[in-house]
Amino acid sequence: PANYGNPQRVAGGFDSKRLALLLAILEKRCGYPVSQNDVFVSITGGLKVTEPAMDLPVMAAIVSSLLNKTIDNKTIVVGEVGLSGEIRGVSMADRRVFESSKLGFKNIILPEITVKQLTENSLNVISVSDIQSALDYLIK
């Protein structure tokens, strides 16, 4: 929770305006009280990430922290989130599944529209169409 009036929004390696947008979506579409909390997002390794498919993993990490519940470390999350909470398709889905499998992941959460185009099938693929269904699967 924010201790000093205005909550802090700190984004290291992630666009701070994009973070503000994602927080607004979480509050409006899912009802999480993020406006009352400080939010810190840091991409490890000093990387700067501009990939739109990072929206869903960042939102999942924020909700995981807010609810103090962990996400399975064998699950990878990929998806761009729109203003109405829908999960938009991502490019190179087959490559993402293949590389995730090589790294030892067992499950992958992908946008519904992207799953329909997959030919690679080395992971358990979970299809999601909106942010709430993704969070319901991830945060149990």
FIKOLZA-1660 file (N, C-alpha, C; in steps of 0.1 Angstrom, whole numbers, plus 5000, padded with zeros to 4 digits):
% residues 140
   i   px   py   pz ch aa at
   1 5008 4988 5000  A  P  N
   1 5000 5000 5000  A  P CA
   1 5009 5013 5000  A  P  C
   2 5004 5023 4994  A  A  N
   2 5011 5036 4993  A  A CA
   2 5011 5042 5007  A  A  C
   3 5022 5046 5012  A  N  N
   3 5023 5051 5025  A  N CA
   3 5023 5066 5026  A  N  C
   4 5026 5073 5014  A  Y  N
   4 5027 5087 5014  A  Y CA
   4 5018 5093 5003  A  Y  C
   5 5005 5094 5005  A  G  N
   5 4996 5101 4996  A  G CA
   5 4995 5095 4982  A  G  C
   6 5003 5101 4973  A  N  N
   6 5003 5096 4959  A  N CA
   6 5011 5083 4958  A  N  C
   7 5005 5073 4952  A  P  N
   7 5013 5060 4950  A  P CA
   7 5024 5062 4940  A  P  C
   8 5035 5055 4942  A  Q  N
   8 5046 5055 4933  A  Q CA
   8 5044 5046 4921  A  Q  C
   9 5049 5050 4910  A  R  N
   9 5049 5041 4898  A  R CA
   9 5063 5041 4893  A  R  C
  10 5070 5030 4895  A  V  N
  10 5084 5030 4891  A  V CA
  10 5086 5018 4881  A  V  C
  11 5091 5021 4869  A  A  N
  11 5093 5011 4859  A  A CA
  11 5108 5011 4854  A  A  C
  12 5115 5000 4857  A  G  N
  12 5129 4999 4853  A  G CA
  12 5129 4989 4841  A  G  C
  13 5133 4994 4829  A  G  N
  13 5133 4986 4817  A  G CA
  13 5120 4984 4810  A  G  C
  14 5110 4991 4815  A  F  N
  14 5096 4990 4810  A  F CA
  14 5091 5004 4808  A  F  C
  15 5083 5007 4798  A  D  N
  15 5077 5020 4795  A  D CA
  15 5068 5024 4807  A  D  C
  16 5071 5035 4813  A  S  N
  16 5062 5039 4825  A  S CA
  16 5048 5043 4821  A  S  C
  17 5046 5049 4809  A  K  N
  17 5033 5052 4804  A  K CA
  17 5025 5039 4801  A  K  C
  18 5032 5029 4796  A  R  N
  18 5025 5016 4793  A  R CA
  18 5021 5010 4806  A  R  C
  19 5030 5011 4816  A  L  N
  19 5026 5006 4830  A  L CA
  19 5014 5013 4835  A  L  C
  20 5013 5026 4834  A  A  N
  20 5001 5033 4839  A  A CA
  20 4989 5028 4832  A  A  C
  21 4990 5026 4819  A  L  N
  21 4978 5021 4811  A  L CA
  21 4974 5007 4816  A  L  C
  22 4984 4998 4818  A  L  N
  22 4981 4985 4823  A  L CA
  22 4975 4985 4837  A  L  C
  23 4979 4994 4845  A  L  N
  23 4973 4995 4859  A  L CA
  23 4959 4999 4858  A  L  C
  24 4956 5009 4849  A  A  N
  24 4942 5014 4847  A  A CA
  24 4933 5002 4843  A  A  C
  25 4938 4994 4834  A  I  N
  25 4931 4983 4829  A  I CA
  25 4928 4973 4840  A  I  C
  26 4938 4970 4848  A  L  N
  26 4936 4961 4859  A  L CA
  26 4926 4966 4869  A  L  C
  27 4926 4979 4872  A  E  N
  27 4916 4984 4881  A  E CA
  27 4902 4984 4875  A  E  C
  28 4901 4989 4863  A  K  N
  28 4888 4990 4856  A  K CA
  28 4881 4977 4852  A  K  C
  29 4889 4968 4846  A  R  N
  29 4884 4956 4840  A  R CA
  29 4884 4944 4850  A  R  C
  30 4893 4944 4860  A  C  N
  30 4894 4933 4869  A  C CA
  30 4891 4937 4884  A  C  C
  31 4890 4949 4887  A  G  N
  31 4887 4954 4900  A  G CA
  31 4898 4953 4911  A  G  C
  32 4910 4952 4906  A  Y  N
  32 4921 4951 4916  A  Y CA
  32 4924 4966 4920  A  Y  C
  33 4926 4968 4933  A  P  N
  33 4928 4982 4938  A  P CA
  33 4943 4987 4937  A  P  C
  34 4947 4987 4924  A  V  N
  34 4961 4991 4922  A  V CA
  34 4963 5006 4924  A  V  C
  35 4953 5014 4923  A  S  N
  35 4955 5029 4925  A  S CA
  35 4958 5032 4939  A  S  C
  36 4957 5023 4949  A  Q  N
  36 4960 5026 4963  A  Q CA
  36 4974 5020 4967  A  Q  C
  37 4981 5015 4957  A  N  N
  37 4993 5008 4960  A  N CA
  37 5005 5013 4952  A  N  C
  38 5017 5013 4958  A  D  N
  38 5029 5016 4950  A  D CA
  38 5031 5004 4941  A  D  C
  39 5036 5007 4929  A  V  N
  39 5039 4996 4919  A  V CA
  39 5053 4998 4914  A  V  C
  40 5061 4987 4915  A  F  N
  40 5075 4987 4910  A  F CA
  40 5076 4976 4901  A  F  C
  41 5080 4979 4888  A  V  N
  41 5083 4969 4878  A  V CA
  41 5097 4970 4874  A  V  C
  42 5105 4959 4875  A  S  N
  42 5119 4959 4871  A  S CA
  42 5122 4947 4862  A  S  C
  43 5127 4950 4850  A  I  N
  43 5131 4939 4841  A  I CA
  43 5145 4936 4845  A  I  C
  44 5148 4923 4848  A  T  N
  44 5161 4919 4853  A  T CA
  44 5171 4920 4842  A  T  C
  45 5184 4920 4846  A  G  N
  45 5195 4921 4836  A  G CA
  45 5197 4934 4830  A  G  C
  46 5190 4944 4834  A  G  N
  46 5192 4957 4828  A  G CA
  46 5187 4959 4814  A  G  C
  47 5178 4950 4810  A  L  N
  47 5172 4950 4797  A  L CA
  47 5161 4961 4796  A  L  C
  48 5159 4967 4784  A  K  N
  48 5148 4975 4782  A  K CA
  48 5139 4968 4772  A  K  C
  49 5126 4966 4776  A  V  N
  49 5117 4958 4769  A  V CA
  49 5106 4967 4763  A  V  C
  50 5105 4965 4749  A  T  N
  50 5094 4972 4742  A  T CA
  50 5084 4963 4736  A  T  C
  51 5086 4950 4738  A  E  N
  51 5077 4940 4732  A  E CA
  51 5063 4941 4738  A  E  C
  52 5053 4943 4729  A  P  N
  52 5039 4944 4734  A  P CA
  52 5034 4931 4741  A  P  C
  53 5040 4920 4738  A  A  N
  53 5036 4907 4744  A  A CA
  53 5040 4906 4759  A  A  C
  54 5047 4916 4764  A  M  N
  54 5050 4917 4778  A  M CA
  54 5039 4922 4787  A  M  C
  55 5029 4927 4781  A  D  N
  55 5017 4933 4789  A  D CA
  55 5012 4923 4799  A  D  C
  56 5008 4911 4794  A  L  N
  56 5002 4901 4802  A  L CA
  56 5011 4896 4813  A  L  C
  57 5024 4893 4810  A  P  N
  57 5032 4889 4821  A  P CA
  57 5034 4899 4832  A  P  C
  58 5035 4912 4828  A  V  N
  58 5037 4923 4838  A  V CA
  58 5025 4924 4846  A  V  C
  59 5013 4923 4840  A  M  N
  59 5000 4924 4848  A  M CA
  59 4999 4912 4857  A  M  C
  60 5003 4900 4853  A  A  N
  60 5002 4888 4861  A  A CA
  60 5012 4890 4873  A  A  C
  61 5023 4895 4871  A  A  N
  61 5033 4897 4882  A  A CA
  61 5028 4907 4892  A  A  C
  62 5021 4918 4887  A  I  N
  62 5016 4928 4896  A  I CA
  62 5005 4922 4905  A  I  C
  63 4995 4914 4899  A  V  N
  63 4984 4908 4906  A  V CA
  63 4990 4898 4916  A  V  C
  64 5000 4890 4911  A  S  N
  64 5006 4880 4920  A  S CA
  64 5011 4887 4933  A  S  C
  65 5018 4898 4931  A  S  N
  65 5024 4905 4942  A  S CA
  65 5013 4911 4951  A  S  C
  66 5003 4917 4945  A  L  N
  66 4991 4923 4952  A  L CA
  66 4984 4913 4961  A  L  C
  67 4982 4901 4956  A  L  N
  67 4975 4890 4963  A  L CA
  67 4984 4881 4971  A  L  C
  68 4997 4884 4970  A  N  N
  68 5007 4876 4977  A  N CA
  68 5006 4861 4974  A  N  C
  69 5004 4858 4961  A  K  N
  69 5003 4844 4956  A  K CA
  69 5012 4842 4944  A  K  C
  70 5019 4830 4944  A  T  N
  70 5029 4828 4934  A  T CA
  70 5023 4822 4921  A  T  C
  71 5030 4824 4911  A  I  N
  71 5026 4818 4898  A  I CA
  71 5036 4806 4896  A  I  C
  72 5031 4795 4890  A  D  N
  72 5039 4784 4888  A  D CA
  72 5051 4787 4879  A  D  C
  73 5063 4783 4884  A  N  N
  73 5075 4787 4877  A  N CA
  73 5078 4779 4865  A  N  C
  74 5069 4770 4861  A  K  N
  74 5070 4763 4849  A  K CA
  74 5060 4767 4838  A  K  C
  75 5054 4779 4841  A  T  N
  75 5044 4785 4832  A  T CA
  75 5050 4798 4826  A  T  C
  76 5049 4799 4813  A  I  N
  76 5053 4812 4806  A  I CA
  76 5040 4819 4802  A  I  C
  77 5040 4832 4802  A  V  N
  77 5029 4840 4799  A  V CA
  77 5032 4850 4787  A  V  C
  78 5024 4850 4777  A  V  N
  78 5027 4859 4765  A  V CA
  78 5013 4865 4761  A  V  C
  79 5013 4878 4759  A  G  N
  79 5001 4884 4754  A  G CA
  79 5001 4899 4755  A  G  C
  80 4996 4906 4745  A  E  N
  80 4994 4920 4745  A  E CA
  80 4979 4923 4750  A  E  C
  81 4978 4933 4759  A  V  N
  81 4964 4935 4765  A  V CA
  81 4959 4948 4759  A  V  C
  82 4946 4947 4754  A  G  N
  82 4939 4959 4749  A  G CA
  82 4932 4967 4760  A  G  C
  83 4927 4978 4757  A  L  N
  83 4920 4987 4766  A  L CA
  83 4908 4980 4773  A  L  C
  84 4901 4972 4766  A  S  N
  84 4889 4966 4771  A  S CA
  84 4892 4953 4778  A  S  C
  85 4905 4950 4780  A  G  N
  85 4909 4938 4787  A  G CA
  85 4911 4926 4778  A  G  C
  86 4909 4927 4765  A  E  N
  86 4911 4916 4756  A  E CA
  86 4926 4913 4754  A  E  C
  87 4929 4900 4752  A  I  N
  87 4943 4896 4749  A  I CA
  87 4944 4895 4734  A  I  C
  88 4954 4903 4729  A  R  N
  88 4956 4904 4714  A  R CA
  88 4967 4894 4710  A  R  C
  89 4966 4890 4698  A  G  N
  89 4975 4880 4692  A  G CA
  89 4990 4885 4692  A  G  C
  90 4999 4875 4692  A  V  N
  90 5013 4879 4692  A  V CA
  90 5020 4872 4680  A  V  C
  91 5031 4877 4676  A  S  N
  91 5038 4872 4664  A  S CA
  91 5047 4860 4669  A  S  C
  92 5051 4852 4659  A  M  N
  92 5061 4842 4661  A  M CA
  92 5057 4832 4673  A  M  C
  93 5045 4828 4673  A  A  N
  93 5040 4820 4684  A  A CA
  93 5047 4806 4684  A  A  C
  94 5049 4800 4672  A  D  N
  94 5056 4787 4672  A  D CA
  94 5070 4788 4678  A  D  C
  95 5077 4798 4674  A  R  N
  95 5090 4800 4679  A  R CA
  95 5090 4802 4694  A  R  C
  96 5081 4810 4699  A  R  N
  96 5080 4812 4714  A  R CA
  96 5077 4799 4721  A  R  C
  97 5068 4790 4716  A  V  N
  97 5065 4777 4722  A  V CA
  97 5078 4769 4722  A  V  C
  98 5085 4768 4710  A  F  N
  98 5096 4760 4709  A  F CA
  98 5107 4764 4718  A  F  C
  99 5110 4777 4719  A  E  N
  99 5121 4782 4728  A  E CA
  99 5117 4780 4742  A  E  C
 100 5105 4782 4746  A  S  N
 100 5100 4780 4760  A  S CA
 100 5102 4765 4764  A  S  C
 101 5099 4756 4755  A  S  N
 101 5101 4742 4757  A  S CA
 101 5115 4739 4760  A  S  C
 102 5124 4744 4752  A  K  N
 102 5139 4742 4753  A  K CA
 102 5144 4747 4767  A  K  C
 103 5137 4758 4772  A  L  N
 103 5141 4764 4785  A  L CA
 103 5135 4756 4797  A  L  C
 104 5127 4746 4794  A  G  N
 104 5122 4738 4805  A  G CA
 104 5108 4742 4810  A  G  C
 105 5101 4751 4803  A  F  N
 105 5087 4754 4807  A  F CA
 105 5078 4743 4803  A  F  C
 106 5067 4741 4811  A  K  N
 106 5058 4730 4808  A  K CA
 106 5044 4736 4802  A  K  C
 107 5041 4748 4806  A  N  N
 107 5028 4754 4802  A  N CA
 107 5031 4768 4796  A  N  C
 108 5022 4772 4786  A  I  N
 108 5023 4785 4780  A  I CA
 108 5009 4790 4779  A  I  C
 109 5007 4803 4783  A  I  N
 109 4995 4810 4782  A  I CA
 109 4996 4819 4770  A  I  C
 110 4987 4817 4760  A  L  N
 110 4988 4824 4748  A  L CA
 110 4974 4830 4744  A  L  C
 111 4973 4841 4736  A  P  N
 111 4961 4846 4732  A  P CA
 111 4953 4836 4723  A  P  C
 112 4940 4835 4725  A  E  N
 112 4932 4826 4718  A  E CA
 112 4934 4826 4703  A  E  C
 113 4935 4838 4697  A  I  N
 113 4937 4839 4683  A  I CA
 113 4950 4833 4678  A  I  C
 114 4960 4834 4687  A  T  N
 114 4974 4829 4683  A  T CA
 114 4974 4814 4684  A  T  C
 115 4967 4808 4694  A  V  N
 115 4966 4794 4695  A  V CA
 115 4961 4787 4683  A  V  C
 116 4951 4793 4676  A  K  N
 116 4945 4788 4664  A  K CA
 116 4956 4786 4653  A  K  C
 117 4966 4794 4653  A  Q  N
 117 4976 4794 4643  A  Q CA
 117 4988 4785 4646  A  Q  C
 118 4989 4779 4658  A  L  N
 118 5000 4771 4662  A  L CA
 118 5002 4759 4654  A  L  C
 119 5014 4755 4651  A  T  N
 119 5018 4742 4646  A  T CA
 119 5027 4735 4656  A  T  C
 120 5034 4742 4664  A  E  N
 120 5043 4737 4674  A  E CA
 120 5035 4732 4686  A  E  C
 121 5037 4720 4691  A  N  N
 121 5029 4716 4702  A  N CA
 121 5037 4708 4713  A  N  C
 122 5048 4714 4717  A  S  N
 122 5056 4708 4727  A  S CA
 122 5053 4712 4741  A  S  C
 123 5044 4721 4743  A  L  N
 123 5040 4725 4757  A  L CA
 123 5025 4724 4758  A  L  C
 124 5020 4724 4771  A  N  N
 124 5006 4725 4774  A  N CA
 124 5002 4739 4771  A  N  C
 125 4993 4741 4761  A  V  N
 125 4990 4755 4757  A  V CA
 125 4976 4758 4763  A  V  C
 126 4976 4770 4770  A  I  N
 126 4964 4775 4776  A  I CA
 126 4959 4787 4768  A  I  C
 127 4948 4786 4763  A  S  N
 127 4942 4797 4754  A  S CA
 127 4934 4807 4763  A  S  C
 128 4937 4820 4762  A  V  N
 128 4929 4830 4769  A  V CA
 128 4925 4841 4760  A  V  C
 129 4913 4846 4762  A  S  N
 129 4908 4857 4754  A  S CA
 129 4907 4871 4761  A  S  C
 130 4908 4870 4774  A  D  N
 130 4908 4883 4782  A  D CA
 130 4916 4882 4794  A  D  C
 131 4919 4893 4800  A  I  N
 131 4929 4894 4811  A  I CA
 131 4923 4886 4823  A  I  C
 132 4910 4887 4826  A  Q  N
 132 4905 4880 4838  A  Q CA
 132 4906 4865 4837  A  Q  C
 133 4904 4859 4825  A  S  N
 133 4905 4845 4823  A  S CA
 133 4920 4841 4825  A  S  C
 134 4929 4849 4820  A  A  N
 134 4944 4846 4822  A  A CA
 134 4947 4846 4837  A  A  C
 135 4943 4856 4844  A  L  N
 135 4946 4858 4858  A  L CA
 135 4939 4847 4867  A  L  C
 136 4927 4843 4863  A  D  N
 136 4920 4832 4870  A  D CA
 136 4928 4819 4869  A  D  C
 137 4934 4817 4857  A  Y  N
 137 4942 4804 4856  A  Y CA
 137 4955 4806 4864  A  Y  C
 138 4962 4817 4863  A  L  N
 138 4975 4819 4869  A  L CA
 138 4975 4820 4884  A  L  C
 139 4965 4827 4889  A  I  N
 139 4965 4830 4904  A  I CA
 139 4954 4822 4910  A  I  C
 140 4958 4811 4916  A  K  N
 140 4948 4802 4922  A  K CA
 140 4949 4802 4937  A  K  C
% end
